[in-house]
C-alpha cells in the first residue's frame, strides 16, 4: 500500500524537528577526568571543533564544583559573576546556541586559579564533509544510544504508516 501525502508530511515534519539534534556532538568536558582542578582544559579542547548545536557536558561531584558561564575578563581574572546562578548538579549539559568564544569557570574558592576553567570557540555549522569526530566518551555513548532509539521509533512509525 502506498503512503498517503498526509502521512509523508507528518513523517518528514518529525524528522525535520529531531534530525538536527541527532547530528550534534556531545562533549564531556575533560573526558574521564571530568570537571576538576588541575586538569589542562586547554589541552583537552585542542583539536576539537565545536559547532552551534553541540553540547558541553560538565561532570563532577555535586557540591565539590560548579560551572559559571563568564565573559573574557571574568575568565582571565577568575571572577565569579554576582548576578548569576551556577550550574551545580554534577551533570550539567550546556547547549552551544551561538557561535563565538565561550568561557566557563568553577566558582568554588581557588578552583579557577587551579586551572578549572575552559575557553572554546564555537563555529556556525558543521560542514557537510567535516572529518570524523574523536571517539565518544561513555557519557556521549549513552546520549547517542538514546538518539539511536529515536531513529528506531521513527522507522517503526514509518513502517506502520506504510502497512
PAZAPA-4460 file (N, C-alpha, C; in steps of 0.05 Angstrom, whole numbers, plus 32768, in hexadecimal, padded with zeros to 4 digits):
% residues 163
    n_x    n_y    n_z   ca_x   ca_y   ca_z    c_x    c_y    c_z   seq   type   mol
   8011   7FE9   8000   8000   8000   8000   8012   8019   8000     1      X     A
   800A   802C   7FF1   801A   8045   7FEF   8015   8057   8008     2      X     A
   8029   8066   800F   8027   8078   8025   8018   8091   801C     3      X     A
   8005   809B   802D   7FF6   80B3   8026   8007   80CC   8029     4      X     A
   7FFE   80E1   801C   800D   80FA   801D   800D   8105   8039     5      X     A
   7FF7   8103   8047   7FF6   810E   8063   8009   80FE   8075     6      X     A
   800A   80E4   8072   801D   80D4   8082   803A   80DB   807B     7      X     A
   8040   80DF   8062   805B   80E7   8059   8062   8102   8065     8      X     A
   804F   8115   8064   8054   812F   8070   805A   812D   808E     9      X     A
   804A   811D   809C   804E   811A   80B9   8069   810E   80BE    10      X     A
   8071   80F9   80AF   808B   80EC   80B3   80A1   8100   80AE    11      X     A
   80A0   810F   8098   80B5   8122   8092   80B7   8138   80A6    12      X     A
   80A0   8141   80B1   80A0   8155   80C6   80AE   814C   80DF    13      X     A
   80A9   8133   80E6   80B6   8127   80FE   80D4   8125   80F9    14      X     A
   80DC   811C   80E3   80F8   811A   80DC   8106   8136   80DC    15      X     A
   80F8   814A   80D1   8104   8165   80D0   8107   8170   80EC    16      X     A
   80F5   816A   80FE   80F7   8175   8119   810E   8167   8128    17      X     A
   8110   814D   8126   8123   813E   8137   813E   8138   812A    18      X     A
   8141   813A   8110   815A   8133   8103   8171   8145   810B    19      X     A
   816E   8160   810D   8186   8170   8114   8192   8168   812F    20      X     A
   8182   8164   8145   818F   815C   815E   819D   8141   815B    21      X     A
   8193   812F   814B   819F   8115   8147   81BA   8118   813B    22      X     A
   81BF   812E   812C   81D9   8132   811F   81ED   8141   8132    23      X     A
   81E4   814B   8148   81F5   815A   815B   8208   8147   8168    24      X     A
   821E   8153   8171   8232   8144   8181   8230   814C   819E    25      X     A
   8232   8138   81AF   8232   813D   81CC   824E   8139   81D6    26      X     A
   825A   814E   81E2   8275   814D   81EC   8274   814D   820A    27      X     A
   827F   8138   8216   8282   8137   8233   829C   8146   8239    28      X     A
   8299   815D   8246   82B0   816E   824C   82C4   815F   825D    29      X     A
   82DD   815D   8253   82F2   814F   8261   82F2   8130   825D    30      X     A
   82DF   8127   824D   82DC   810A   8248   82DA   80FB   8263    31      X     A
   82EB   80E7   8267   82E8   80D7   8280   82F0   80E6   8299    32      X     A
   8301   80FB   8297   8308   810C   82AE   82F1   811D   82B7    33      X     A
   82DE   8123   82A5   82C7   8133   82AC   82CF   8150   82B2    34      X     A
   82BF   815E   82C1   82C3   817A   82C8   82CF   817B   82E3    35      X     A
   82E9   817F   82E4   82F9   817E   82FD   8310   8192   82FD    36      X     A
   831C   8196   8313   8334   81A6   8314   834C   8197   8308    37      X     A
   8360   81A6   8301   8379   819B   82F6   8376   818A   82DE    38      X     A
   8362   8190   82CD   835F   8183   82B3   8365   8199   829E    39      X     A
   8374   8192   828A   837B   81A6   8275   8364   81A6   8260    40      X     A
   8351   81B8   8264   833A   81BA   8252   8342   81C6   8237    41      X     A
   8358   81D5   8236   8362   81E0   821C   836A   81C8   820B    42      X     A
   8379   81B6   8217   8382   819E   8208   836A   818C   8201    43      X     A
   8356   818A   8213   833E   817A   820D   832F   8185   81F5    44      X     A
   832C   81A0   81F3   831D   81AC   81DD   832D   81AD   81C3    45      X     A
   8347   81AA   81C5   8358   81AC   81AD   8351   8195   8199    46      X     A
   834E   819C   8180   8347   8188   816C   832A   8183   8169    47      X     A
   8319   818D   817B   82FC   818A   8179   82F0   81A2   816B    48      X     A
   82DC   819D   815B   82CE   81B3   814E   82B1   81B2   8159    49      X     A
   82A9   81C8   8166   828F   81CA   8172   827D   81DA   815F    50      X     A
   8264   81D0   815B   8251   81DC   8149   8238   81E4   8158    51      X     A
   822A   81F8   814D   820F   81FE   8157   81FE   81E5   8156    52      X     A
   81F0   81DF   816C   81E0   81C6   816D   81ED   81B0   817E    53      X     A
   8207   81B3   8182   8215   819F   8193   820F   81A4   81B1    54      X     A
   8216   8191   81C2   8213   8194   81DF   822E   8190   81EC    55      X     A
   8233   81A1   8201   8249   819B   8214   823B   818F   822C    56      X     A
   8246   8179   8236   823B   816C   824D   8250   816D   8263    57      X     A
   824A   817C   8278   825C   817F   828F   8255   816A   82A4    58      X     A
   8267   8157   82A9   8262   8141   82BC   8276   8145   82D4    59      X     A
   826B   8144   82EC   827A   8148   8304   8269   8140   831C    60      X     A
   8276   813E   8333   8267   8137   834C   8258   8150   8354    61      X     A
   823E   814E   8356   822D   8165   835E   8236   816E   837A    62      X     A
   8238   8189   837D   8241   8194   8396   825F   819A   8396    63      X     A
   826E   818A   8388   828B   818F   8387   8292   81A5   8372    64      X     A
   8283   81A7   835D   8288   81BA   8348   826E   81C6   833E    65      X     A
   8270   81D9   832B   8259   81E4   831D   8264   81F0   8303    66      X     A
   8252   81FB   82F3   8259   8206   82D9   824C   8221   82D6    67      X     A
   825C   8235   82CF   8252   824F   82C8   8259   8255   82AB    68      X     A
   8246   825F   829B   824D   826A   8281   8254   8287   8286    69      X     A
   826C   828F   827C   8276   82AA   8282   8280   82B7   8268    70      X     A
   8288   82D1   826B   8294   82DF   8255   82B2   82DD   8256    71      X     A
   82C0   82E8   8242   82DD   82E6   8240   82EB   82F1   8259    72      X     A
   82E2   8308   8262   82EF   8315   8279   82EB   8304   8292    73      X     A
   82D3   82FB   8298   82CE   82EA   82AF   82DE   82D0   82AD    74      X     A
   82E1   82C5   8295   82F0   82AD   8291   830E   82B2   8298    75      X     A
   8319   82C8   828D   8335   82CF   8292   833B   82D3   82B0    76      X     A
   8328   82E1   82BD   832C   82E8   82D9   8320   82D5   82ED    77      X     A
   8313   82BF   82E3   8306   82AC   82F4   82F1   82B9   8306    78      X     A
   82E1   82CB   82FA   82CC   82D9   8309   82B1   82CB   8306    79      X     A
   82A5   82C4   831C   828B   82B8   831C   8276   82CE   8319    80      X     A
   8265   82CC   8305   8250   82E0   8301   823C   82E0   8318    81      X     A
   8237   82F7   8324   8225   82F9   833B   8208   82F6   8333    82      X     A
   8202   82FC   831A   81E6   82FB   8310   81DE   82E1   8302    83      X     A
   81ED   82CC   8307   81E8   82B3   82F9   81E6   829C   830C    84      X     A
   81D5   8289   8306   81D3   8271   8316   81E3   825B   8307    85      X     A
   81F4   824D   8315   8205   823A   8307   81F6   8220   8300    86      X     A
   8200   8212   82EC   81F8   81F7   82E8   8205   81E7   82FF    87      X     A
   81F6   81D4   830B   8201   81C7   8323   81F7   81AB   8327    88      X     A
   81EC   819E   8313   81E0   8183   8317   81F5   816D   8317    89      X     A
   820D   8173   830B   8221   815E   8308   821F   8150   82ED    90      X     A
   820A   8156   82DE   8207   814B   82C3   81F8   8160   82B3    91      X     A
   8207   8175   82AB   81FB   818D   829F   8200   818F   8281    92      X     A
   81EB   818A   8271   81EE   818E   8254   81EA   81AB   824D    93      X     A
   81FB   81B6   823D   81F9   81D2   8234   81F7   81D2   8216    94      X     A
   81E1   81DB   820B   81DC   81DC   81EF   81EB   81F3   81E3    95      X     A
   81FA   81EE   81CD   8209   8203   81C0   81F6   820F   81AA    96      X     A
   81E9   8225   81B1   81D4   8230   81A1   81DE   8245   818C    97      X     A
   81F5   8251   8193   81FF   8267   8181   821D   8262   817C    98      X     A
   8226   826C   8165   8243   826A   815F   8252   8280   816F    99      X     A
   826C   827C   8170   827E   828F   817E   828D   8282   8195   100      X     A
   829C   8292   81A3   82AB   8289   81BB   8298   8284   81D2   101      X     A
   829D   826F   81E1   828E   8268   81F9   82A2   8263   8210   102      X     A
   829C   826E   8227   82AD   826B   823E   829E   825F   8255   103      X     A
   82AA   824C   8264   829E   823F   827B   82B3   823C   8291   104      X     A
   82A9   8240   82AA   82BB   823D   82C1   82AC   822E   82D7   105      X     A
   82BC   8223   82E9   82B0   8219   8302   82B1   8230   8316   106      X     A
   829B   8234   8324   8299   824A   8337   82A1   8243   8353   107      X     A
   82A9   822B   8359   82B1   8223   8374   82CC   8230   8379   108      X     A
   82D0   8237   8393   82E8   8246   839B   8302   823A   8391   109      X     A
   8311   8249   8380   832B   8241   8377   832B   822E   8360   110      X     A
   8315   8222   8358   8314   820E   8343   831C   8219   8328   111      X     A
   8312   8230   8321   8318   823C   8307   8336   8241   8305   112      X     A
   8342   824A   831B   835F   824F   831C   836F   8235   831A   113      X     A
   8362   821E   831F   836F   8204   831C   8368   81F8   8300   114      X     A
   8363   8209   82ED   835E   8201   82D1   8342   81F5   82CC   115      X     A
   8330   81F8   82DE   8315   81EE   82D9   8305   8203   82CA   116      X     A
   830D   8207   82B1   8300   821A   829F   8304   8211   8282   117      X     A
   82F1   8218   8272   82F1   820F   8256   82E9   8226   8244   118      X     A
   82F7   8229   822E   82EF   823B   8219   82EF   822C   81FE   119      X     A
   82DA   8230   81EF   82D7   8223   81D5   82CD   8237   81C1   120      X     A
   82D0   8230   81A7   82C4   8240   8192   82AF   822E   8184   121      X     A
   8297   8239   8182   8281   822A   8175   827D   8234   8159   122      X     A
   827D   8222   8146   827A   8228   812A   825C   8228   8122   123      X     A
   8255   8235   810C   8239   8237   8104   822C   821C   80FF   124      X     A
   8235   820D   80EC   8229   81F3   80E6   823E   81E0   80DD   125      X     A
   823A   81C6   80E1   824C   81B2   80D8   824A   81B0   80BA   126      X     A
   8261   81B0   80AC   8260   81AC   808F   8257   8190   8088   127      X     A
   824B   818C   8071   8240   8172   8069   8257   815D   8067   128      X     A
   826F   8166   8060   8285   8153   805D   8299   8155   8073   129      X     A
   8290   815B   808C   82A3   815E   80A2   82AF   8143   80A9   130      X     A
   82C7   8144   80B4   82D4   812B   80BC   82C5   811E   80D3   131      X     A
   82CA   8104   80D6   82BC   80F5   80EC   82C5   8100   8107   132      X     A
   82B2   8102   811A   82B8   810C   8134   82C9   80F7   8143   133      X     A
   82D6   80FF   815A   82E5   80EC   8169   82D3   80D7   8176   134      X     A
   82DE   80C1   817F   82CE   80AC   818B   82BE   80B7   81A2   135      X     A
   82A4   80AF   81A5   8294   80BB   81BB   829B   80AF   81D6   136      X     A
   8296   80BF   81EB   8299   80B6   8206   8281   80A5   820E   137      X     A
   8281   8099   8225   826B   8088   822F   8251   8098   8230   138      X     A
   8252   80B1   823A   823A   80C2   823C   822F   80C8   8220   139      X     A
   8241   80CE   820D   8239   80D3   81F2   822B   80BB   81E6   140      X     A
   8237   80A3   81EB   822B   808B   81E1   820E   8087   81EC   141      X     A
   820A   808E   8205   81F0   808B   8211   81DC   809D   8204   142      X     A
   81E4   80B6   81FE   81D2   80C9   81F1   81CC   80C0   81D5   143      X     A
   81E1   80B6   81C7   81DD   80AD   81AB   81CB   8095   81AA   144      X     A
   81CC   8083   81BE   81BA   806C   81BE   819D   8075   81BF   145      X     A
   8198   808B   81CE   817D   8096   81CE   8174   80A0   81B3   146      X     A
   8187   80AC   81A5   8181   80B6   818A   817C   809F   8177   147      X     A
   818B   808A   817A   8186   8072   8169   816A   8067   816E   148      X     A
   8163   8067   8188   8148   805E   818F   8132   806F   8181   149      X     A
   8137   8089   817F   8124   809A   8171   8122   8092   8154   150      X     A
   8138   808D   8147   8138   8085   812B   8128   806B   8128   151      X     A
   812C   8058   813A   811D   803F   8138   80FF   8044   813A   152      X     A
   80F7   8056   814C   80DB   805D   814F   80D0   8069   8135   153      X     A
   80DF   807C   8129   80D6   8089   8111   80D3   8074   80FA   154      X     A
   80E6   8062   80F8   80E4   804D   80E4   80CC   803B   80E9   155      X     A
   80C7   8034   8102   80B0   8024   8109   8096   8032   8101   156      X     A
   8094   804C   8107   807C   805B   8100   8078   805C   80E2   157      X     A
   808E   8060   80D4   808C   8060   80B7   8083   8045   80AC   158      X     A
   808D   8030   80B8   8084   8015   80B0   8067   8010   80B5   159      X     A
   805C   801A   80CC   8040   8018   80D1   802F   8028   80BE   160      X     A
   8039   803F   80B7   802A   8050   80A4   8029   8044   8089   161      X     A
   803D   8035   8081   803E   8029   8067   802E   800F   8065   162      X     A
   8028   8003   807C   801A   7FEA   807D   7FFC   7FEC   8077   163      X     A
***
